[in-house]
Structures are given as C-alpha cells and as structure tokens.
Amino acid sequence: MPGRFHAAHTPGEYEALAREIEAAPKGLEEPAHVVPRAEQRRELGTDVYHGGLVMEAHASLDPGGYHQGLLERALAAGATVIPHCKVTGITGEAEAFELATAKGTVRARDVVVATNGYTSALTPWLRRRVIPIGSYIIATEPLEPGLMDSLFPTQRVVSDTRKVVYYYRPSPDRTRILFGGRVTSGETSPLHSGGLLRDDLIGIFPELKKTRISHSWMGFVAYTFDELSHIGKHEGIHYAMGYCGSGVGMASYLGTRVGQQVLGLEEGRTALDGLAFQTRPLYTGKPWFLPLTVAYYRWRDGAAA
Ligand SMILES: Cc1cc2nc3c(=O)[nH]c(=O)nc-3n(C[C@H](O)[C@H](O)[C@H](O)COP(=O)(O)OP(=O)(O)OC[C@H]3O[C@@H](n4cnc5c(N)ncnc54)[C@H](O)[C@@H]3O)c2cc1C
C-alpha cells in the first residue's frame, strides 16, 4: 500500500501537521489526512506518538532492486560501468578532460561529478559546498508470524517529526523491520550505532525486546547550506548533488536532467538551474559544527517530547 505515516512526537507537532495540510498553497495541495492519537493504531502499533499525518501519494521502493534495474538499463543502453575504480585526478578542460584512475586514464568530452555525501578533495570547490552526514540503519531478524501485522497494519513507510528524524518500514516482504536514524552526535561505526538504534526501536515497540538485529550499516548523505539540491556546471564540469537525505527521487530526477544538459537538450532545464551554490567562510568540507548541531537538535527533540 502506498503512503507514508508521518508521526507527531509532541501534541504541538500534531496540531502543526494538521494546520500545515489545511494551509497548503493553492496548486500544491496533496492527498493527505490526519490520524488522531486515538486512532493511531490503525497505522502503527505504538502509543508513543501523538497522532500523525498520512501522506497518501508517497511511495516506497526496494533500493537494491532499483539500483539493479538502473544498472541493467544503463548497460543495455551501451554505457560502460567500471566498479571500484576511484578517480584520483581531473585535468584538462571541457571537450578534452583527462581523468586519472587506479585502472588507467580516461579521456572525456564531458565530466559529471555526482559524488553527493562522498565528495572529496578531488573536487575542492564542490567539497566546500556539501555537508556529509552519516545516516545509520538496522534490520531486525525475521519477526514471529503475526507480530508485523500488529506493529505495521499497513505497508506504509514511517517517519516522525523529530528534527533528528527516525525513518522506518517493514521490509518489502514484510518479514523484517528496517529502522534508521542518527543516534550519536559525531560519526560512529555501525557496530556501535546498531545497539543504540535497537534501543530506540524498542522504545517505540517494546514487543521487540527479544528480537535480534541481523544487520547494521551506514552511509553518507549530503546536506547543503540552503537545504536545496544543486545542479550546474563549474569550470566546465557538470555536477548534481546535495539531496539533503532524500536522494532516491531527487538524484534520479537531477541525474536524468544533468545527462540531458550534457547533450544540450532543452528538456534538461530545471527550476534549480543557475541557483548560487553557497558555502561558508572557513568551511573546507569537514563539518566540525555537526556534532554540536546534532547534539542540540537531539536535546530539543527530547525536551519537547
Ligand atoms: C542509511 C541511509 C538511508 C537512506 N534512506 C533514504 C530514503 O529513505 N529516501 C531517500 O530518498 N534517500 C535516502 N537516503 C539517501 C540516498 O541514499 C542518497 O541521497 C542517494 O544515494 C544519493 O545518490 P547519488 O547517486 O547522488 O550518490 P551516492 O549514492 O552517495 O553515490 C556517490 C558515489 O560516488 C562515488 N565516488 C565518490 N568519489 C569518487 C571518486 N573519486 N571516484 C569514483 N567514484 C567516487 C562513491 O563511491 C559513491 O558510490 C539514505 C541514505 C542512507 C545512507
């Protein structure tokens, strides 16, 4: 079933969600309805939230299947894909770039940098413009029959109104729960974050006290100073990045558009073209301010709940 349940972690946030949906600007309304706390268990088997909003048009996908499908289509279209091959240097200029890699040199008319949260000193101008932030996630072992249906009566994905958000869902085959979020102020290892995420998951669903975690992993997403995604060209190099944690849809969209821009096609134009890509003085790509910011937001989320 499509849709997302956005759960309110305070009564005030529930009121704000209800107001927001009422006050949607004309033309930007979306199919959504509020679910008060008394009816919340229709959506989610917990009482920790204060109701929430069902966004009916939101949808989810199996990211592994999506990646495989994209790869197959790129290969079928004639692209050459070389995995585990780091670009270590870009020299030359538009029409005649040379890229040094561990496996040899590549000559290219055009270069697109789409490294998002993994943008490095290879492209220092871009590195100064994105803020890499780790996002951490766990998968439970398969649940006992019946338990999934009581915790997740629908197949909707779930997020909550905390600034340091939790996002979670039943796996597409409804056997396991996938539970993600940020549990430490600084970056940590998935070995450490796994236990902390499990504690938070049990805080929402005490029924899972005996359920074990089978997987724990993390990856980097990229935030930007204006919280918008960016597409453009700098010194002849195309770029698309800065999805602020929601790149599955947006990276797919801007990836398509940047490809069309490389080809000089009219349909490659986007509303984000020409947007200044901001940085900040003294920011070189290492977000020293992040632990403080995350700690502050975690405190604020906790204080409000
Ligand atoms: C745990 C987690 C959960 C998430 N959940 C969601 C979600 O529910 N919904 C959603 O929309 N988004 C989610 N995201 C974010 C989403 O995964 C990203 O926004 C998306 O992957 C961005 O795609 P991308 O292709 O731009 O960058 P990436 O997928 O990050 O790919 C960048 C690639 O660049 C490569 N690279 C970097 N430097 C070099 C180099 N020098 N040479 C060669 N290659 C290089 C990296 O190896 C990497 O493969 C999540 C992310 C994480 C980590």
The ligand as an ORCA input file, in Angstrom:
! r2SCAN-3c Opt
* xyz 0 1
  C      21.113      4.703      5.697
  C      20.566      5.576      4.606
  C      19.198      5.651      4.395
  C      18.681      6.463      3.394
  N      17.328      6.479      3.202
  C      16.819      7.233      2.208
  C      15.412      7.251      1.967
  O      14.630      6.586      2.676
  N      14.941      8.004      0.951
  C      15.783      8.745      0.153
  O      15.304      9.422     -0.770
  N      17.112      8.765      0.357
  C      17.647      8.029      1.374
  N      18.993      8.038      1.588
  C      19.822      8.962      0.784
  C      20.155      8.375     -0.571
  O      20.771      7.129     -0.397
  C      21.114      9.330     -1.294
  O      20.521     10.612     -1.373
  C      21.412      8.819     -2.704
  O      22.120      7.606     -2.617
  C      22.251      9.817     -3.486
  O      22.586      9.207     -4.730
  P      23.870      9.652     -5.522
  O      23.994      8.704     -6.671
  O      23.822     11.115     -5.792
  O      25.087      9.450     -4.502
  P      25.639      8.122     -3.822
  O      24.633      7.019     -3.902
  O      26.162      8.511     -2.475
  O      26.838      7.733     -4.777
  C      28.019      8.544     -4.850
  C      29.083      7.640     -5.428
  O      30.236      8.405     -5.775
  C      31.351      7.545     -5.620
  N      32.596      8.328     -5.578
  C      32.976      9.283     -4.702
  N      34.205      9.741     -5.003
  C      34.613      9.075     -6.116
  C      35.814      9.093     -6.899
  N      36.828      9.908     -6.613
  N      35.903      8.245     -7.949
  C      34.884      7.404     -8.270
  N      33.721      7.355     -7.562
  C      33.595      8.175     -6.490
  C      31.063      6.856     -4.287
  O      31.831      5.680     -4.161
  C      29.573      6.570     -4.440
  O      29.341      5.299     -4.998
  C      19.546      7.234      2.585
  C      20.931      7.164      2.787
  C      21.436      6.346      3.778
  C      22.936      6.281      3.977
*
